[in-house]
């Protein structure tokens, strides 16, 4: 089963800490999004293997944009 991570806030992707093929644990920080001049950590919603990372650093995202997909 795959789990989609959607952006909880609008903003700019400051840092992406993972790439496709890597394994993450639930609550690992996978990226940071700057919103309203604050850097907000974004955490993995589940443990598993990253199958897709759909954003890169400096991308602008809106609330509910798909950021990455994890296969558990």
ROSE-4610 file (N, C-alpha, C; in Angstrom, 1 decimal, always signed):
// ROSE-4610
residu = [X/X/X/X/X/X/X/X/X/X/X/X/X/X/X/X/X/X/X/X/X/X/X/X/X/X/X/X/X/X/X/X/X/X/X/X/X/X/X/X/X/X/X/X/X/X/X/X/X/X/X/X/X/X/X/X/X/X/X/X/X/X/X/X/X/X/X/X/X/X/X/X/X/X/X/X/X/X/X/X/X/X/X/X/X/X/X/X/X/X/X/X/X/X/X/X/X/X/X/X/X/X/X/X/X/X/X/X/X/X/X/X/X/X/X/X/X/X/X/X/X/X/X/X/X/X/X/X/X/X/X/X/X/X/X/X/X/X/X/X/X/X/X/X/X/X/X/X/X/X/X/X/X/X/X/X/X/X/X/X/X/X/X/X/X/X/X/X/X/X/X/X/X/X/X/X/X/X/X/X/X/X/X/X/X/X/X/X/X/X/X/X/X/X/X/X/X/X/X/X/X/X/X/X/X/X/X/X/X/X/X/X/X/X/X/X]
num = [1/1/1/2/2/2/3/3/3/4/4/4/5/5/5/6/6/6/7/7/7/8/8/8/9/9/9/10/10/10/11/11/11/12/12/12/13/13/13/14/14/14/15/15/15/16/16/16/17/17/17/18/18/18/19/19/19/20/20/20/21/21/21/22/22/22/23/23/23/24/24/24/25/25/25/26/26/26/27/27/27/28/28/28/29/29/29/30/30/30/31/31/31/32/32/32/33/33/33/34/34/34/35/35/35/36/36/36/37/37/37/38/38/38/39/39/39/40/40/40/41/41/41/42/42/42/43/43/43/44/44/44/45/45/45/46/46/46/47/47/47/48/48/48/49/49/49/50/50/50/51/51/51/52/52/52/53/53/53/54/54/54/55/55/55/56/56/56/57/57/57/58/58/58/59/59/59/60/60/60/61/61/61/62/62/62/63/63/63/64/64/64/65/65/65/66/66/66/67/67/67/68/68/68/69/69/69/70/70/70/71/71/71/72/72/72]
x = [+0.8/+0.0/+0.9/+0.5/+1.3/+0.6/+1.4/+1.0/+1.5/+0.5/+0.9/+1.1/+2.2/+2.4/+2.0/+1.0/+0.5/+1.0/+1.2/+1.7/+0.7/+1.1/+0.1/-0.1/+0.9/+0.9/+1.4/+1.0/+1.6/+3.0/+3.9/+5.2/+6.2/+7.5/+8.6/+9.4/+9.7/+10.5/+11.9/+12.4/+13.7/+14.8/+14.4/+15.3/+14.6/+15.1/+14.6/+15.6/+15.3/+16.3/+16.3/+15.3/+15.2/+15.2/+15.4/+15.2/+14.6/+14.1/+13.4/+14.4/+13.9/+14.6/+15.1/+15.1/+15.5/+14.4/+14.8/+13.8/+13.7/+12.5/+12.3/+11.4/+11.5/+10.7/+9.6/+8.5/+7.4/+8.0/+7.7/+8.1/+9.5/+10.2/+11.5/+11.2/+12.1/+11.9/+12.4/+11.5/+11.8/+12.0/+11.5/+11.8/+11.4/+11.8/+11.4/+10.7/+9.6/+8.9/+8.9/+9.3/+9.3/+7.9/+7.2/+5.9/+5.9/+5.5/+5.4/+6.7/+7.9/+9.2/+9.6/+8.9/+9.3/+9.6/+10.6/+10.9/+10.2/+9.3/+8.5/+8.9/+9.3/+9.7/+8.5/+8.7/+7.6/+8.1/+7.2/+7.6/+6.9/+7.6/+7.0/+5.8/+4.7/+3.5/+3.5/+4.4/+4.5/+5.9/+6.2/+7.5/+7.4/+8.5/+8.6/+9.6/+9.5/+10.4/+9.8/+10.6/+10.2/+10.2/+9.0/+8.9/+9.0/+8.5/+8.5/+8.7/+9.6/+9.7/+9.3/+8.2/+7.6/+7.9/+8.7/+9.1/+10.7/+11.2/+12.6/+12.8/+14.0/+14.3/+13.9/+13.4/+12.9/+11.6/+11.0/+9.6/+8.6/+7.6/+6.5/+5.4/+4.9/+3.8/+2.6/+1.5/+0.2/-0.3/-1.2/-1.7/-2.3/-2.1/-2.6/-1.9/-0.8/+0.0/+0.7/+0.8/+1.5/+3.0/+3.7/+5.1/+5.9/+5.4/+6.1/+5.2/+5.7/+4.9/+5.8/+5.2/+5.9/+5.2/+6.0/+5.4/+5.8/+4.7/+5.1/+5.1]
y = [-1.2/+0.0/+1.2/+2.2/+3.5/+4.6/+5.4/+6.6/+7.8/+8.8/+10.0/+11.1/+11.9/+13.0/+14.2/+14.9/+16.2/+17.3/+18.4/+19.6/+20.1/+20.3/+20.8/+22.3/+23.0/+24.5/+24.9/+26.1/+26.7/+27.3/+27.3/+27.9/+27.4/+27.6/+27.3/+26.1/+25.1/+24.0/+24.5/+24.4/+24.9/+23.8/+22.6/+21.5/+20.2/+19.3/+17.9/+17.0/+16.2/+15.3/+13.9/+13.5/+12.2/+12.1/+10.9/+10.7/+9.4/+9.2/+7.9/+6.8/+5.7/+4.5/+4.4/+5.5/+5.5/+5.0/+4.5/+4.0/+5.0/+5.3/+6.2/+5.6/+6.1/+5.7/+6.7/+6.3/+7.3/+8.4/+9.6/+10.8/+11.2/+10.6/+11.2/+12.5/+13.5/+14.7/+14.4/+14.7/+14.5/+15.7/+16.8/+18.1/+19.3/+20.5/+21.7/+22.7/+23.3/+24.2/+25.6/+26.6/+28.0/+28.6/+29.0/+29.6/+30.8/+31.9/+33.1/+33.3/+33.2/+33.5/+32.5/+31.3/+30.3/+29.0/+28.3/+27.0/+25.9/+25.2/+24.2/+22.8/+21.9/+20.6/+19.8/+18.9/+18.0/+16.6/+15.8/+14.5/+13.4/+12.3/+11.1/+10.6/+10.4/+9.9/+8.4/+7.7/+6.3/+5.8/+4.6/+4.0/+3.3/+3.2/+2.5/+3.1/+2.7/+3.1/+4.2/+5.3/+6.4/+5.9/+6.0/+5.6/+6.8/+8.0/+9.2/+10.4/+11.4/+12.7/+13.6/+14.4/+15.2/+16.6/+17.0/+18.4/+18.5/+19.6/+19.9/+21.2/+21.4/+22.7/+23.9/+24.9/+26.2/+26.1/+24.9/+24.8/+25.5/+26.1/+26.7/+25.6/+25.4/+24.4/+25.1/+24.5/+25.0/+23.9/+24.2/+23.2/+22.1/+20.9/+19.6/+19.2/+19.9/+19.5/+18.2/+17.2/+16.0/+16.2/+15.9/+16.1/+14.8/+13.6/+12.4/+11.2/+10.0/+8.8/+7.8/+7.1/+6.1/+4.8/+3.7/+2.4/+1.6/+1.1/+0.4/-1.1]
z = [+0.0/+0.0/+0.0/-0.8/-0.8/+0.0/+0.6/+1.4/+0.7/+0.5/-0.1/+0.9/+0.8/+1.7/+1.0/+1.5/+1.0/+1.8/+1.1/+1.8/+2.8/+4.1/+5.0/+5.0/+4.3/+4.2/+2.8/+2.4/+1.2/+1.5/+0.6/+0.8/-0.2/+0.2/-0.7/-0.1/-0.9/-0.4/-0.2/+1.0/+1.3/+1.2/+1.7/+1.7/+1.6/+0.8/+0.6/+1.2/+2.2/+2.8/+2.3/+1.4/+0.9/-0.6/-1.1/-2.6/-2.8/-4.0/-4.4/-4.1/-3.5/-3.2/-1.8/-1.1/+0.3/+1.2/+2.4/+3.3/+4.5/+4.9/+6.0/+7.1/+8.3/+9.4/+9.6/+10.1/+10.5/+11.3/+11.1/+11.8/+11.5/+10.5/+10.1/+9.3/+9.5/+8.8/+7.3/+6.4/+5.0/+4.2/+4.6/+4.0/+4.9/+4.4/+5.1/+4.1/+4.6/+3.7/+4.5/+3.8/+4.4/+4.1/+5.2/+5.0/+6.0/+5.6/+6.5/+7.2/+6.5/+7.0/+8.1/+8.2/+9.2/+8.4/+8.8/+8.2/+9.0/+8.3/+8.9/+8.5/+9.5/+9.2/+8.7/+7.7/+7.2/+7.5/+8.1/+8.6/+7.8/+7.7/+7.0/+7.8/+7.1/+7.7/+8.0/+7.4/+7.6/+7.3/+7.8/+7.4/+6.1/+5.4/+4.1/+3.2/+1.9/+0.9/+0.1/-0.1/-1.0/-2.4/-3.0/-4.5/-5.4/-4.9/-5.7/-4.9/-5.3/-4.7/-5.8/-5.6/-6.7/-6.6/-5.6/-5.5/-5.4/-5.6/-5.4/-4.7/-4.2/-3.5/-4.4/-3.7/-4.3/-5.1/-5.1/-5.7/-4.8/-5.3/-4.6/-4.5/-3.3/-3.2/-2.5/-2.8/-2.2/-1.2/-0.3/+0.6/-0.2/+0.2/-0.4/-1.7/-2.1/-3.2/-2.8/-3.7/-3.5/-3.4/-2.3/-2.1/-2.5/-1.9/-2.1/-1.8/-2.3/-2.1/-1.4/-0.4/+0.4/+0.2/-0.1/-0.3/+1.0/+1.7/+3.0/+2.8]
